Amino acid sequence: MTANQLIRPITTEEKEHLFIGGCDTVELAEKYGTPLYVIDEQTIRAVCRDYKRAFSKYENVRFMFASKALCTLATSQIIASEGFGFDVVSAGEIYTVYKAKTDMSKVLFNGNNKSQEELDLALKLGVGRISVDNFTELSMLDNADILLRITPGIECHTHEYIQTGHLDSKFGFDMSGIDEAVEIILKKNLRLHGLHAHIGSQIFETKVYSDEVEIVVDELVRLNKKFGLNLNEINLGGGLGVKYTEDDCPPSIDEIADVILSKLYKVIEKHKINPPLLILEPGRSIVSPAGATLYKIGASKQVPNGTKYVAVDGGMADNPRPSMYNSKYSAVIANKPFDLDSLQKVTIAGRFCESGDILIKNIELPNPQKNDILCVFNTGAYNFSMASNYNRVQKPAMVLVNNSQSDMIVKRETLDDLISHDRIVI
Ligand SMILES: *Cc1c(COP(=O)(O)O)cnc(C)c1O
């Protein structure tokens, strides 16, 4: 069992109240207000260590956390302290990991439409690798250490919007364009080190990773032979799934490691090559289970012979995933986690002006009442990072919990923050 297979942070305790990181979540809600993102430091570290342990028999491995899942100074520092580098996709993410004092040589800049300003910033701040995605970008770059992002043509069974490795994808060079890309690279001052692929997100199958290893290594070897190169880095991206509800059964990190490494040893043997540097870029699996969101329950409404709606003080602006991907979540009432006698089936509605702003459909909760605190689990990834100010609502604060201590790592926005970039012109 690895921490990506848990719905809740590893430090979760159900006493009279729900505790995370040794902190009473009801007190956290009182002290910092709601909605509140809670991040459990121990869970982030546990998953990082799961990855390191599971892949430890392969010496030449490097982990780069996909910052787009969660990018703050404090969480970046924690992840960096576990020895991880970062996969970044924008000037904002580059700047954040830089300000978190991470080793920039362990950072890879990825993305399908990087601007010249972003590329220049990456090179100026010493980003170790640029993953070149397309011909336009090749023409914009010079004097850089690069990987080539390729589209390996692997279909994985996840939401269409989070598939990335299939043939008709907006990301990467398709296999037929790679030779032409290498020819251009060889004419420029660009140091190509290897290949980069990423096949999707919230993946539960293991075989897709084994296919990916073979396609990427075969291609690396073919390029080395054809062009007399010495490419020795394969970056397989991220994508390992997490357990949002009891219906989700993601593989453990050990299972993924077994599948990837056993295939890698086979293709190394097949081609009689030195073991390449293996790079992995987990995002969701590192931070999702570490996060929970606390909301305060407000209005409720019983539709005659229909749904009972219970509204909370957040919703699609702090967690757009249910309305975007129809994602499911698990939750408990933090001030009465044990009260199982009075279970009712309810639908948790957000407070934003969209009928689609429903956080959880048909969940059993113990008689939810106004001012109860609802704790939604597995919100550490793609919640804060996808949050918006829709309806001109302030983004929530984030607190880090560990050893019964809580620290605010992102301040709640104020009303003045909301208008601070506005300019009056009449
Ligand atoms: C999004 C992304 C990741 C991380 O994916 P997760 O599903 O969050 O693990 C890794 N690499 C690349 C290139 C990505 O775009």
The ligand as an SDF file (V2000), in Angstrom:
LIG
                    3D

 15 15  0  0  0  0  0  0  0  0999 V2000
    0.6360   17.1530  -16.0530 C   0  0  0  0  0  0  0  0  0  0  0  0
    1.9530   16.5870  -16.3540 C   0  0  0  0  0  0  0  0  0  0  0  0
    2.5790   15.7570  -15.4270 C   0  0  0  0  0  0  0  0  0  0  0  0
    1.9350   15.3470  -14.1290 C   0  0  0  0  0  0  0  0  0  0  0  0
    0.7890   14.5900  -14.2980 O   0  0  0  0  0  0  0  0  0  0  0  0
    0.0380   13.9740  -13.0150 P   0  0  0  0  0  0  0  0  0  0  0  0
   -1.1090   13.2540  -13.5930 O   0  0  0  0  0  0  0  0  0  0  0  0
   -0.3580   15.1230  -12.1640 O   0  0  0  0  0  0  0  0  0  0  0  0
    1.0130   13.0710  -12.3400 O   0  0  0  0  0  0  0  0  0  0  0  0
    3.8240   15.2820  -15.7230 C   0  0  0  0  0  0  0  0  0  0  0  0
    4.4520   15.6080  -16.8810 N   0  0  0  0  0  0  0  0  0  0  0  0
    3.8760   16.3990  -17.8080 C   0  0  0  0  0  0  0  0  0  0  0  0
    4.6100   16.7080  -19.0440 C   0  0  0  0  0  0  0  0  0  0  0  0
    2.6110   16.9120  -17.5790 C   0  0  0  0  0  0  0  0  0  0  0  0
    2.0450   17.6850  -18.5030 O   0  0  0  0  0  0  0  0  0  0  0  0
  1  2  1  0
  2  3  1  0
  2 14  2  0
  3  4  1  0
  3 10  2  0
  4  5  1  0
  5  6  1  0
  6  7  2  0
  6  8  1  0
  6  9  1  0
 10 11  1  0
 11 12  2  0
 12 13  1  0
 12 14  1  0
 14 15  1  0
M  END
$$$$
